[in-house]
Amino acid sequence: MLEIRTEEVKSINDRLSEAMMKIPLYTDEWTNFNPSDPGITTLESLLYYSEGQEMSAGAENEETRLALMKLTGFLPKPGKCSRVLLSTALQKKRQVLPKASKFSLGDMCFETKQEIVFGERHLLGVYGEKDGEDGGISDYGYLTDDGVPVPITIFSDKPKAGMKLYFVCDSLPEEKKDFLFYFTLEERYGRTPFSERNTNAFSDILWEVYTKDGFREISARDYTAGLVTSGEIRFRMPENVQSAEYDGLPQKGYVLRATLKRADYDMPPKMLKVDGFLIEAWQKDTRARALTFQNAVKIDLYNDLSTEPYLLIFGKEEKGSSYRRYLISYGEDGPGRYVNASDDNGNITIEFDQERYGMAPGFFKDAVKVVLYSEEIMNDYRVGRVLGCDHQVLKLPLSNIVAESFCLLAKRPDGKGDFIFDFVRAGKSVPGGLQYKLLERSGNIVIEDAGDFIGADLFIAQIAVTRGVEGNIRARSKLRLNGIREPFIACAPGNGGVFAETAKDVRKRFVEDLQTSSVCVTEKDYENIVMSTPGLCIARVRAFKEQESNTVRIAVLQAGADLKPALTPLYKSIIKKRIDERRMLSTRVELIGPAYLTVDVQISVRCKIYVDENDMGIREVVERIIDYRTGKRNFGEPLEFETIIRAVEALPSVDYVKDISVKPVIPGLSHTREAVLLPKANVLLLPGKISIERITRE
């Protein structure tokens, strides 16, 4: 049972009274209803037991709900930080950003994950080549501007293999270095999102970089599905190349070239904007950070969490051992675990002097850890003590925690009068280790197995918080970085930001999954499966069965600018493959394009005397109702004459409709019955000749 509801809550006394009133219905020998009667005592005990069972069965907590959902195969999805791509086009000076640099948008914080170099590379221009067609080289330079975007048909109205795009830059990265471009394309006709399986359904593009030896292929991970939809492309410079300036364009510079190898576009792509050499940042705010070093002599780091040096230093003296704490020396300390440290406006230097103090960490991968704290966390960084009881819950000082950025520090006695320290992450299971679960939303931890850590004191070693979906900021938002005047522009909306799912969220997803068909059984199943085909622009679908041949026929209207679009072979193959994976083996499926039926209308209306006949709007109303391609009506949907009459009579210029005639131009695609036009199942109506007779009241 996923949910238990108690409709009526009754006290023990109410239950006892009801039970005693029913005793005479079963026996007339029970006459003593006083509390001293053993039967009444037994009845009271049973009622107390029954109430306890109901309370236990109805006591749903988060853990119980999640355990029940796990039985159905549904696990809560973890929280994720929103990711943004920031343009550096306004930054003209080369600068280096250290890891975890913070950008701000109002009171929201975004952080980088690695050291970033920016300001030395810029996208200068974009050019198109139609491979010998009229026009030759076209200048698309305004794709790099920040003005009002104007859609550009980058490969002409009829894209062909061999057409090229050139992206001119003032420099390119060194070999084996990655860089990011973002392409904003005009999104039209409700295209469904692409999946990993059909990202190259419409085109294949060869990406190359110009070197001193000519153009050379470059690795490109394309999230635009071949410049069909907005997205990023991550490039990696090839090995053993030296980029060179290219002078075959009106603008000289270092060139990245895209060549169409296959062009099966359902509609020609129109580009709005190109942003190059982007910075990645994630919406989170780190309040405590644990840094790992392997050089145990001198360490340089930058403290961006507070103006005061709130830090703890730990070192491993033997491989595989726990950490020991090292204290900062103030000049007169004798032998022991001490370090020399200095702070110059957040630039901290830590030096281990084994010759002077007699102790120092070893020389291996994770020999030293330095924990930096914000002032807020430094004042409240102790979490509690491990008691060893089942499912002990400890409260953290923050909520909405980023799971991947969280770590605890466990302090235990070593049995020799000193302490050892261990850094413990959530969900890690090792023999004798501390195993706990982090509840990201509430900011609690649940200790599942204390192991050898009973009695240990727990402290925060690393923690960051997120704003979830709020971090999915709008495109072209301006983010600021301390010390830099010009803003960084978010070239695309932030994406991916969500809070960790609660039991309620998982249950909602479970119910939605039950209501979503993944196999084709009914006509509605076929229609839903076709409409949700990844990467396609589909405006209308209707499935209908032919019982005698055990065939399901599916009429599909492919969206586009054409007045009467046909269903292309590429669309058919993509949809057919999707249906074949979900249909019943004994059922045949046939995909068909729409049949268009033009309808002429003659209508006679009595008008109000004061209305100018040119202002009546009758033609527009009639065309809107009859046009099934752009309207809301589906394949084969009946057209009631009364619908046209009511819509026309609703116009303020019309008194009433005197007469109406609706005639299809092509016979055989429909029939008329009782003032209703009934098209065939795969037919869409289109307006033809609209004749209007106006009768003005005298």
N, C-alpha and C positions, 0 to 999 in steps of 0.2 A: 504494500500500500504506500503510495507516494505522498498522500496527504490525508490526515484524519481530522474530521471536524466534529465537535460536540455541539449539537443543536440546542440542548437545554442542560443547564447546570443545576443540580438539585442537592440540597444539603442532606446529611445523614438522617436528620429528624424527619424531613419530608419523605425520604425513601422508606423509613421505618413505618411512618403513618400509612403510606400506601400499601405496604406489605401486610400490616395488621388488618387493614380493612378488607383484604382479600382472603384472610384466613377462614371466615365463615363460609366462603364459597366452596372450600375443599373439605371441611370437617366441622361437625357441631360438638365434638368432644373437647376441643381446645377452648376453654372458657377463661383461663387466667392470662391476662395481657399485661400484668404488672412487670416491672423491670427485674424482680426477683425470680420470675419464672425461668427455668433453664431453657425452655424453647425460645423465649424472647432474647435471652443472652446469646444463644446460638445464631439467631436471626441477625442480631446486631453485628456479630463477628463476621458473618458472611457478607453483610452489606459493606463493612469496612474493607474487607478483602476485595470485593467487587470494585469499590471506588478506587482503591489503590491500583488495581489492574488498569482501569480506564485512564487514570492519571499517567501511568507508566507508558501505556500505548499511545497516548496523545502528546507525550513530552518529546516533541521534535526539536532537536538542536541541529546546528549547521553540520556537524560531523555525521549525524545519523542520516540526514537528507542526502549528503554527498555519497555516503556508503550505499544507500538505496539506488541512487542514480548510477553508481559505478556498476551495479549488477546489470543495468541495461546497456552498458558499454559507453556511457557518457561520463567524461571526466571534465572538471572545470578547466577552462582555458586560463593560462597565466596572464597577468597584466603585461602590457607592452608600452614602451615609450614612443611617443610620436617622433617621426624622423622628418627633417626638413633639409632641402638643398638650397644653399645660399650662394647667390651670385657675388662675385668679387669684381665686377666690371667697374665699379666706382673707386676701387682701390688701385692707385697708380704707383705706389711705393712698395718694394719688396719687404715683407715682414714674416716673422716666424712666430706661430702660436704654439705654446706648449700644450701638452696633452691636458684634457679636461678644462680647456678655456671656456669661459661662460659668456654667452650672448644673452641679451635681455630684450623682451618685448613687454613693456609695462612691468608688471610684477612677476612675469613668467620667465623662467630660466631655461636656456638650451646649452648643452655641453658637447664638446668634441671628444672623440675617443682616442685620438692619436695626435702627434705633432703635425701641424699644418704649416705649409709655406704658401703664401699667396701674394698677389700684387705684381708678379713678374711675368704672367702670361694672360693675354686677353684675346678674345675673338674680335677680329677687325672687320670682316665682311663675309658675305655669302653670295655665291654665283651659281647659276644653272646653265647647263649645256644640253641642248636637245639633239645632239648627235647628228648635225647636218641639216636639221629642219630650219625653216625660216625663223630668223631671230638670233641664231647663233648663241653667243654668251649673253645671259640675262643677269642684271645686277639685282640681287635681293638683299641689299645691305640694310634696308630698314627692318629686316627680321632681327637685327641686333639692337635696335633702338628701344627705348622705354616709353615711347609715345603710345597713342591709341593704336592697338594692333589692327592691321589690315590683312585679311586672309590672302595668301598667295598660292596659286596652283603651281606647285614646284616642279611637277613633271608634265605640264600641259594637261589639257582636258582628256587626252588619250595617251596615258603613260605607255612607253615601250621599252623593251630591254635595250640597254646601251645608253640611256639618258643618265646624266651625271649631275651631282651637286659638289661644289667646292666650298670648303670652309677655311678662310684665310686667317692665320694667327700671327702674333708677333714673335712667338717662340713655341716650342713643343718640349715635353718632358724628356728626361734621359731614358735610355733603354730599360725595359722591364718595369717602368713606372706606370701607375694607373692615373687616369683623369676622367672626369665626368662631364657630359653634355646633357642638357635637358631640352627636349623639343615639345613645344606647345602647338598642337594641331586643332583645327576647328572640329569640334565634336558635333556630328549631325545625325539625325534620324534614329536616335536611341540605340546606338550600338551596344550590345551586351559586352561585359568585360571579357577579355581574352583569358584563356587558360594556358597552362604550360604546354598542352598537347597541340595547340593549333596556332602558335604565335607566328608561324611563317606561312599562313594559309594563302596570303594574297601576293607576297613578293619575296624575292631574295635579293639582298644587297651586299655587294662587296665593298668593304671599307679598306682604304689604303692611305698611306702617309708618303709624302714625297721626301726622298733621300738623295744623297749625292749620286746614287746608282739608279735613280728613277723611282717610280712609284712601287711601294712594297706593301703587301697585305698586312693589316693590323688586326689584332684580336679585338672583337667587339661583342659585348653582351647586351643584346638589344631588348629593351622593355617597351618598345613602341610598335612591335609586331610588323616591322618593316615600314616605319613611318606612316602607320595607319591611325594610331591613337597617341595621345600625349603620353610621354614617359621619358625615362633617362636611358642613355647608352653609356656603358662603362667601357672605356678603351684601355688597352695595355700596349705600350710601345714594344715592338719586337726587339729581340736580342741582336747585337752586333750591327746596329744601324746608327747612322749619323744623319739627322734630319738636315735638310738644306732648303734655301729659299727657292720658290718657284716663280718664274717670270712669264708664264703662259696665260696670265689673267690681267685684266686692267689694273689690279692691285697686287703689288709684290709682297710676298710673305711666305711663311711656312704653311703648308697646305695639307688638309685632311680631305680625302675625296670619297664620295659614295657613288657607286655605279650600280644601276639596276640590272641584275642578271635575269630576273623574271618579274613580269608585271601583269598580275591577274587581279588588279584592284577592282573591287565592286563599285567604287567611286573614286575619282582622282583625289589624292590627299591635298588638303589646303593647310598651309603652315602659318601660324601667327607669330611665333617668337622662337629664337634659339638663344640659349644661355650656355656659356662655356666655362670650363675650369672651375667647377663648383666645390663648395665645402659641405660636408655632411655634419649635421648636428642633431642631437637627440634631446627631447624635452624631459629633463630631470634636473633636480637640484641636490647636489651632493653635500651632506652635512658632516660626514666623517669618511676619510679615505685611508686605506692601507696600501702602502707602496712597497714593492719587493725589489731588493737589490742583491747582486752577487759580489760586488766589489766591497770588501770589508775593510778598506783602508780609509777612503775618502768618498763622501757622498754629497752631491749638490742637488738640491731640490727647491721647488718654489711652493710657498704656502699661500694659496688663494682663498682659504676658508676663514681666516680671521687675521686681525692686525696683531694679535699676540701669538707667540710661538707655543700654541697648545699642541704638544706632540708627545708621543711615547715611542721609545726606541727599543727594539728587541733583536736579539741575535741568536743564531744556532752555532754552538761550538763544535758539534759533531753531526755528521750527516744522519738524517732520520730521527734526530732527537727533538725534544720540545724546545721552545724558545726560552731565553733568559732575558730579563729586563736590564737595560743599560741606562744609567742615570747621567745627566749632564754634569760635568765637573765645573766647579767654579774656581779652580786654581790650586786648592790646598788639599784635595782628596788624595788619599793614599792608595795602595793596591786594591783592586776590586773591579767591578763592572762599571766603568765610567767612559764617557766620550767627551771630546772637546767639540763645542758647537758655537756657531755665530749666526746672527740674523741681520741681514742688510735689506730692510724694506721688503721682507717676505722671501728673499733669496737666502736660503738656509744651507750652511755647510756643516757636515758632521764628519768628524775624524776619529778613527779608532787608533789608539796608541798602545799597542801591546807591550812595547818596551817599557813604557812608563807605568801602566796600570796592571800589567801582568796577565790581562785577559782580553780576548777579542774573538769575534765570530770567525768561523772557518771560511775557506775560499771555495764555495760551490754555489749552485744555482739560486737557492732561496735562503741564503745565509742571513740576510738582514731584512727586517720589516720595520717601517716607520709609519706610525698612525697619526694622521693629522685630524684635528677636531675643530669644528666651529665653536664659538663661545656657548651657543645654546646647548649643544650636545655635551660639551665638556662639563657643564654644570649638572648633567643628568645622564651620564653615560653608563652608570651601573644598572644592569637589568634585574639581577637577583641571584639567588643561590639555588643550586640543583639539589632538591630534596630526595629524589629517587622514587617518588610516588608515581603511579600511572597517570599519564596525560597531564602532567603539571603545566599550568598555563602561566606565562609571564608576560607582563604588559610592557611594550616599548613606548618611548615618549612621542613617537610619530606614527602616522597612519599613511595609507596609500604608498607603500614602500616598493621600490624597484627590487625585485627578487634577485636579479643577477648582480646587483651592487650591494648585497647585504652579507655581512659576516660577523660572527661573534668571537670574542676573545675570552677564553676560559683560563682562570687562574686557580692552580692547585698547589698544595704543599708537596715538596719533593721528598719529605721524610728526613731531611738533613738540616732543617731549620730555615730553608729558603723556599722559593716558589718557582714553578715552571708554568709556561704559558703556551696555549695552543689556539690557533685560528681555525674556527669550525664553521663550515657552510651548511645551509639547510639541505636536507635530503641526502646527505652523505652517510653511507653505511659502511663502517669498518669495524673489525673485531675490537671490542673494548671502547669504541669511540662514542661520542655524544651524538645521538641522532634526534633531530627535532624538525618540526614543520613550521614554516613561516606562513601566517595568515596575512597576506599583503594588505587587504583592504582595512582590516580592523587594527593592524599593528600589534598583533599578538604572536607569541611563539608557543608551540605545544611540544613539550619534551616527550618523545615516544620511547626512547631507550637511553637511560643515563649512563650505562656502561661503567667505565672506570672513573666517571666524573661526578659521582655522588659527593656532595659537599663543596663542589667547585663554585667559585664566584664568576658570574658572567657579566661581561662588559661589551658595549658596542665597539666593534673594530672598523666597520664600514657600513654606511647607510646613506641612501638617497631616496628622495620622494618624487612622485610624478603627479601631474594633473590629469592624466588619462586622456579622454576624448577632447578635453579643452585644449590640449596641445596640438590638435589638428587645425592649425591656423590657416587663414585664407592666403591664396597666392598674392604675391607682390607686397606682403607685409614687410615692414622695415625693422630689422633687428640691429641692436647697438652692441658695440664692444668697447669696454672701458679704454680710454686713451686714444681711440680712433674716431675722427670726426665724421667721416662719411659712413652711411648705414650699409648694411648687408641686406640684399633683397631676396626674399623667399620666392624663387622662380616657379614654384609649384605649391599647391596646398600641402600642409603637413599631413602625414598619413600614418596609420598603424596605431595611434594612441588609444588604448583601452585600459580600463581597470580590470583586475582579476575577477573572474566570474564568481558570483555567490551561488548557493544552492538554488535560489530563486531563478537566477539567470540560466543555470544548467537545465532546470525543469522547463523553462520557457523554450529553450532550444530543443529540448526533447519533444515537446508537444508540437513545435513547428515541423520537426523532422517527421513525426507521425503523419502530419497533414500534407507533407510533400511527397508526391509519388516519384519513385525512382525507376519504375517499370511502366511499360505501356499496356494498359488493359482497356480502359474506357476511352471514348473520344476525347474527353477532357485531359486525360493523361497524355495522349499524343500531342494535343495542342500546347500543353504546358512544356513538354520536353522540347518541342520545336522552337517555341518562343524564347526559351532560355539557352539556346545553342550559343556557346561562347564565341564572341567576335563577330557575330552577324547582325545586320540591320534588317529586322523583320517587322513589318507593320501589321499584318493580319495573318491569321491561321485558322483554318477550319478543317476538322477531321470528320469523316462520315464513313459508315460501314456499308458494304455491299454484301449482304448475308449469303446470297447464292454462290458467290465466288470466294467467300471468306477473305475478303480484301478490305483493307482500310485505305481509303484515298485521302490524301492530305493536300488541300489547296493552300498555297503559301504566296503572300504578297511581299515581294522584296522591296524594302524602302529605297527611295532614291529620288533624283530630280526628274526622271522621265515621267511623262504623262501616263503611259501605260507600260510600267516596268514588267519585264518577263523574268521568270525564275531561271537563273544562269546555271550551267552545268556544274560550276564550282560549288555554288550553294547547295545544289542537289546532292553532290557527293559528300559534303560535310554533314548535312542533315541526315542523309541516309545512313552514314556510318554511326551517327549518334543513336538513331532509332534502332538499328540492328543490334546494338549492345543491350537494348532494353525491351524489345518486342518479344511476344510469345513466338516460339519456333514455328508453330503451325499457321501463323497469320502472315499473309502477304501484305506488303505496304507499297503504295504507289504515290510518288510525289508529283503534283501537277501545278502548273502556274495558273494564274487567274485568267478567266474569260471575261472580257469587258463588254458590257451591254449598254449602248447609248439609249437614253430615254428622252423622247420629246414630250413636252407638256403644253397644253393649251388651257388657259384659265381665264375666266370672265369674272371680274370683281366689280362691285358697286363701291364707288369711292365717295369720300366726304367732299362737299363742294369747295371747301376752302383750301384744299391741298393741291399743290402743284404736282402734276403727274410725274415729273422728272425726279421727285423726291420720295417716291413711294417705297422703294427698296424691295419690291415684290420679287424681282428676278434673283436678287442675291439670296433671299430666303429660300426660294425653290431650289436653286442650284446647291445650296448648302445641304439641304435634306437629301437630294438625289445623289450627291457625290459620295459614294461609298469609299473611294480611294483615300480621301483626306478626312472624311468624317469619322463617326464612331461606329457606323454599322458594319457588320461582318459579311463574309461571303454568304450569299443565298438568303440573306435576311429579308423578310417580306416588307414591301413598301405599301403602307396603308394610305389611300388617298386622303383619308380624314386627317392624317398627320400634316399633310401639306395645307389643307384647308384651315386647320386650327392655327398653324404658324402664320399664314397670310392674314387671317382675321385678327390676329394679335397686334398687327401693325396699326399705329394710331391713324394712318391715312385711309384705312379700309373699313367699310361698313360691314360687308359680308361677301362671301364667295357665291356667285350665282351658279357657276358651272365649271367643271374641270374635266380634262381628258388627258390620260397618261398612256402613251403608246411607245413600246420598245421598237427600235429601228430594225433589229435583226430578229426574225421569227425563229422559234425553236429553242431559245435560251431561257424562256420564261412563259408563264401563262397567267391570265387574269381571272380572279374568282371573287365575286361580291365586293367590288371596289378595292381589291388588294392585288398588287402585282407580286407574283411569286417567282423569283429567279431560281435557276438551278443552283445546286449546292456549291459549285465552284465559280459562280458569277458575281462580279462586282458591277454595280450600276454607275453610270457616268451621265451628267446632264448633257442633253443635246440642245435642240432648238426650243426656246421658251417663248411662247406667243402669249401676250397679255392683252386682253380686251378690257378697257376701262369704261365703266358706265358711271357717269356723274349724276347725282341726284339733282333734279331741277327744282 
